[in-house]
């Protein structure tokens, strides 16, 4: 049986959902996990029961993480290493580069899913974004197959070099606990509840939501605003930005509490300044809550009518939806492109291609000898 070693340093939120799902969706492979959640203060995400034959801790320091990847490859001898996130992508590809020049050490093909590139971050200086891009470009030849989680991420990967890219669209499995069509908004339309579902981080831009809330409240005075989630422990002032604008910040909720709060919203806004492709969007679609998203490249798969580019635009579109009590956008195209069936087909294509390409290279080396 083909064995896949998954490596990530942010087993949390959407990344954890994706990794768990990749393993569950492809039981024809044997899945191993080397992971930590070192870059977040959120509660450690649960592993899908029985999904991983091996579950080991990835060290938090970069040097130790590279060593741990090499040790796991030598000890478990996986057929493919699947790296998730920019930092884990660096660890696995550096480990592969060392193994390639170390006699007697196995060097396995690397499938890489960034789940949002670090060089897309809008909260860091331009020089740092350029440094992250340069790092990605230098490591790209060590990637056997890029496995982007959405179209835009795939386009960015293609721009890094000649490594083949397969788009593995984010999706929700059929047994995902979010109940299809469970939307139950407040019965009094004059008291709508508008929410964001996310960690409170610079990426999610709480100041944008705070500004939008103030604009909506000018036109719908009894509107309520809620941020379902909490900070990541790095900048408490971001939570203050929300509470100062009259936004309730729920803190971390259990799975059932989270689903009830989402289903009870009148409208979901996704305010991210950059992204891969967020699970929160797919979960809102599954529940049936009206949805608006920020007009960033990663979300241009969403209908144009559902995208906003400023707090004023977000407020105008929100008020129109709240007054009509319905989502006017047509989401069928997005829904059809982000299904478990498409995700499974793309995953198997990425793994098969990685094995095929590595087999060709091994054969070519044998002939040269």
C-alpha positions in Angstrom: 0.0 0.0 0.0 1.3 3.5 -0.9 2.2 5.5 2.2 1.8 9.3 2.5 3.6 11.2 5.2 1.8 14.5 6.0 3.9 17.3 7.6 2.6 20.5 8.9 3.5 23.1 11.6 0.0 24.6 11.8 -2.4 21.7 12.5 -5.2 24.1 13.3 -8.3 25.6 11.6 -8.6 25.0 7.9 -5.3 23.3 7.5 -6.2 20.7 10.1 -9.6 20.2 8.4 -7.9 19.7 5.1 -5.2 17.3 6.3 -7.8 15.2 8.2 -10.0 15.1 5.2 -7.2 14.2 2.7 -6.5 11.2 4.9 -10.1 10.2 5.3 -10.9 10.7 1.6 -8.2 8.4 0.3 -8.2 5.2 2.4 -6.5 3.5 -0.5 -3.3 5.1 0.9 -1.7 4.6 4.3 -1.4 8.0 6.0 1.2 9.2 8.6 1.2 12.5 10.4 4.1 14.6 11.6 2.6 17.8 13.0 2.5 20.6 15.6 0.5 23.8 16.1 3.5 25.9 17.1 2.3 29.1 15.3 -1.1 29.4 17.0 -2.5 29.6 20.5 -5.8 28.0 19.4 -6.7 24.7 20.9 -5.0 21.8 19.2 -7.2 20.4 16.5 -8.4 16.8 16.9 -7.2 14.1 14.5 -9.8 12.1 12.6 -10.1 8.8 14.4 -8.2 6.0 12.6 -7.1 8.3 9.8 -3.3 8.2 10.6 -1.4 5.0 11.2 1.4 7.1 12.8 1.0 10.4 14.6 4.2 12.1 15.7 5.1 15.5 17.1 7.0 17.9 14.8 9.6 20.0 16.8 9.0 23.7 16.8 12.5 24.9 15.9 13.3 24.8 12.2 16.6 22.9 12.5 15.0 20.2 14.7 11.9 20.1 12.3 14.2 19.4 9.3 15.9 16.6 11.3 12.6 15.2 12.4 11.4 15.0 8.8 14.5 13.2 7.7 14.2 10.8 10.6 10.5 10.1 9.8 11.4 9.5 6.1 14.2 7.1 7.0 12.2 5.3 9.7 8.8 5.0 8.1 10.0 5.0 4.4 6.8 6.7 3.0 6.4 6.8 -0.7 5.4 10.5 -0.8 5.8 13.4 1.7 2.9 15.8 1.6 3.9 19.2 3.1 1.2 21.6 4.3 1.9 25.3 4.8 4.9 27.5 3.8 7.1 26.6 6.8 6.4 22.9 6.6 7.1 23.2 2.9 10.5 24.6 3.6 11.3 21.9 6.2 10.4 19.0 3.9 12.2 20.4 0.9 15.4 21.3 2.8 15.2 17.7 4.3 14.9 16.3 0.8 17.8 18.4 -0.5 20.0 16.9 2.2 18.8 13.4 1.7 19.5 13.7 -2.1 23.2 14.2 -1.5 23.5 11.8 1.5 24.6 8.3 0.5 22.2 5.6 1.7 19.5 8.0 2.7 16.1 7.7 1.1 14.8 10.9 -0.7 11.1 10.9 -1.3 9.0 13.0 -3.7 7.4 16.0 -2.1 3.9 17.1 -2.8 3.4 20.7 -1.5 0.2 22.5 -0.5 0.9 26.0 0.8 -2.7 26.7 2.1 -1.8 30.4 1.4 1.7 31.5 0.6 3.6 33.6 3.1 4.6 36.0 0.4 0.9 36.9 0.0 0.8 38.4 3.4 -0.3 42.0 3.4 0.7 42.7 7.0 4.5 42.5 6.5 6.9 44.9 4.7 7.5 44.5 1.0 11.1 43.4 1.5 10.0 40.5 3.7 7.4 39.4 1.1 10.1 39.5 -1.5 12.3 37.4 0.7 9.5 34.8 1.2 8.9 34.7 -2.6 12.7 34.3 -3.2 12.7 31.4 -0.7 9.8 29.7 -2.4 11.4 30.1 -5.8 14.7 28.7 -4.6 12.9 25.7 -3.0 10.5 25.1 -5.9 12.8 22.8 -7.9 12.7 20.4 -4.9 8.9 20.2 -5.1 7.9 17.2 -7.1 4.3 18.2 -7.5 2.5 21.4 -6.4 -1.0 20.7 -5.0 -2.7 24.0 -4.6 -6.0 24.3 -2.7 -7.6 26.7 -5.2 -7.1 28.2 -8.6 -5.3 31.3 -7.5 -2.8 29.4 -5.4 -2.2 27.2 -8.4 -1.5 30.2 -10.6 1.0 31.5 -8.0 2.8 28.1 -8.0 3.0 28.0 -11.8 4.7 31.4 -11.7 7.4 30.0 -9.4 8.9 27.5 -11.9 8.3 24.5 -14.1 7.2 22.1 -11.4 3.8 20.5 -12.4 0.8 21.8 -10.4 -2.5 20.0 -9.7 -5.3 22.0 -8.1 -6.8 20.0 -5.2 -9.8 22.1 -4.4 -10.8 22.5 -0.7 -14.1 20.7 0.0 -16.2 19.4 2.8 -16.9 15.7 3.2 -20.5 14.6 3.0 -20.5 13.8 6.8 -19.2 17.2 7.8 -21.0 18.2 10.9 -22.3 21.5 9.4 -25.9 20.5 8.5 -26.9 21.4 5.0 -29.6 24.0 4.8 -29.6 24.5 8.6 -29.6 28.3 8.4 -32.0 29.7 11.0 -31.7 33.5 11.1 -33.3 35.7 13.8 -37.0 35.9 13.2 -37.1 39.7 13.5 -35.4 41.1 10.4 -34.9 44.5 12.1 -32.4 42.8 14.5 -30.0 41.0 12.1 -26.8 39.4 13.3 -23.8 39.8 11.0 -20.7 37.7 11.6 -17.2 36.7 10.7 -16.0 33.1 11.5 -12.2 33.1 12.0 -9.3 33.7 14.2 -8.7 37.4 15.0 -5.5 38.0 13.1 -4.1 40.6 10.7 -4.9 38.3 7.8 -8.6 38.5 8.6 -8.5 42.3 9.0 -10.7 43.0 12.0 -10.4 46.8 11.4 -12.2 46.2 8.0 -15.1 44.4 9.8 -15.2 47.1 12.5 -15.5 49.8 9.9 -18.2 47.9 8.0 -20.1 47.3 11.2 -20.2 51.1 11.9 -21.5 51.8 8.4 -24.2 49.1 8.6 -25.3 50.3 12.1 -25.9 53.8 10.7 -28.6 52.3 8.4 -29.8 49.4 10.6 -29.4 50.7 14.2 -30.4 47.4 15.8 -28.0 45.2 13.9 -25.7 43.1 16.0 -22.2 42.1 15.0 -20.2 39.0 16.2 -16.8 37.6 15.5 -16.9 33.9 16.1 -13.4 33.0 17.2 -10.6 34.6 19.2 -7.2 36.0 18.9 -4.0 34.0 18.3 -2.2 35.4 21.3 0.1 37.6 19.3 -1.7 41.0 19.3 -4.5 41.6 21.8 -5.1 45.0 20.3 -6.8 43.4 17.3 -9.6 42.1 19.6 -9.9 45.6 21.1 -10.5 47.0 17.6 -13.6 44.8 17.4 -15.0 45.4 20.9 -14.5 49.1 20.6 -16.7 48.9 17.5 -19.4 47.0 19.4 -18.6 43.6 18.0 -19.0 40.6 20.2 -15.9 38.3 20.2 -17.1 34.9 21.2 -13.8 33.2 22.1 -13.1 29.7 21.0 -16.3 27.6 20.9 -16.9 23.8 20.8 -17.9 22.3 17.5 -21.6 22.2 18.3 -21.6 25.8 19.7 -19.8 27.0 16.6 -22.3 25.4 14.3 -25.3 26.8 16.2 -23.8 30.3 16.2 -23.0 30.2 12.4 -26.5 28.8 11.6 -28.1 31.7 13.6 -26.4 34.5 11.7 -28.2 36.6 9.2 -25.1 37.1 7.1 -21.5 36.0 7.0 -18.7 38.3 5.9 -15.3 37.0 5.0 -12.9 39.9 5.3 -9.5 38.3 4.6 -6.8 40.4 3.1 -5.2 37.3 1.5 -6.0 33.6 1.7 -5.6 30.2 0.1 -9.2 29.1 -0.1 -11.0 29.3 3.3 -13.0 26.4 4.7 -15.2 29.0 6.4 -16.6 30.0 3.0 -17.5 26.4 2.2 -19.0 25.9 5.6 -21.2 29.0 5.2 -22.3 27.7 1.8 -23.2 24.3 3.3 -25.3 25.8 6.1 -27.0 28.2 3.6 -26.2 31.5 5.3 -26.0 34.4 2.9 -22.4 35.2 2.2 -20.2 38.1 1.1 -16.4 37.8 0.6 -13.6 40.3 0.0 -12.5 40.8 -3.6 -9.1 39.3 -3.3 -7.5 37.0 -6.0 -8.0 33.9 -3.9 -11.7 34.4 -3.8 -12.4 35.3 -7.4 -13.9 31.9 -7.9 -16.8 33.4 -5.9 -19.6 35.2 -7.8 -18.8 38.9 -8.6 -22.0 39.9 -6.9 -20.9 38.4 -3.6 -17.5 40.3 -3.5 -16.8 43.6 -1.9 -13.7 45.8 -2.2 -14.2 48.4 0.6 -16.1 48.7 3.9 -18.6 50.9 2.2 -19.2 48.4 -0.6 -19.5 45.6 2.0 -22.0 47.7 4.0 -24.1 48.5 0.9 -24.3 44.8 -0.2 -24.9 43.7 3.3 -27.9 46.1 3.8 -29.4 44.9 0.5 -29.2 41.3 1.6 -30.5 42.0 5.1 -33.5 43.9 3.8 -34.4 41.1 1.3 -33.6 38.3 3.7 -31.9 36.3 0.9 -28.6 35.7 -0.9 -28.9 37.1 -4.4 -25.7 35.5 -5.7 -25.5 32.3 -7.8 -23.0 30.0 -6.1 -23.6 26.8 -8.2 -20.3 27.1 -10.0 -18.3 27.3 -6.8 -20.3 24.6 -5.2 -19.7 22.2 -8.1 -16.0 22.8 -8.3 -15.3 22.2 -4.5 -16.7 18.7 -4.0 -15.2 15.7 -2.2 -15.3 13.8 -5.6 -13.2 16.5 -7.3 -10.8 16.7 -4.3 -10.3 12.9 -4.3 -9.6 12.8 -8.0 -7.1 15.6 -7.8 -5.3 14.2 -4.8 -4.9 10.8 -6.4 -3.6 12.6 -9.5 -1.1 14.5 -7.5 0.2 11.5 -5.7 0.3 9.3 -8.8 2.2 12.1 -10.7 4.7 12.5 -7.9 5.4 8.7 -7.9 5.6 8.6 -11.7 8.0 11.5 -12.0 10.2 10.1 -9.3 10.2 6.8 -11.0 11.3 8.3 -14.2 14.1 10.2 -12.6 15.3 7.0 -10.8 15.2 5.1 -14.0 17.2 7.8 -15.8 19.9 7.8 -13.1 20.1 4.0 -13.4 20.7 4.3 -17.2 23.4 7.0 -16.7 25.3 4.7 -14.4 
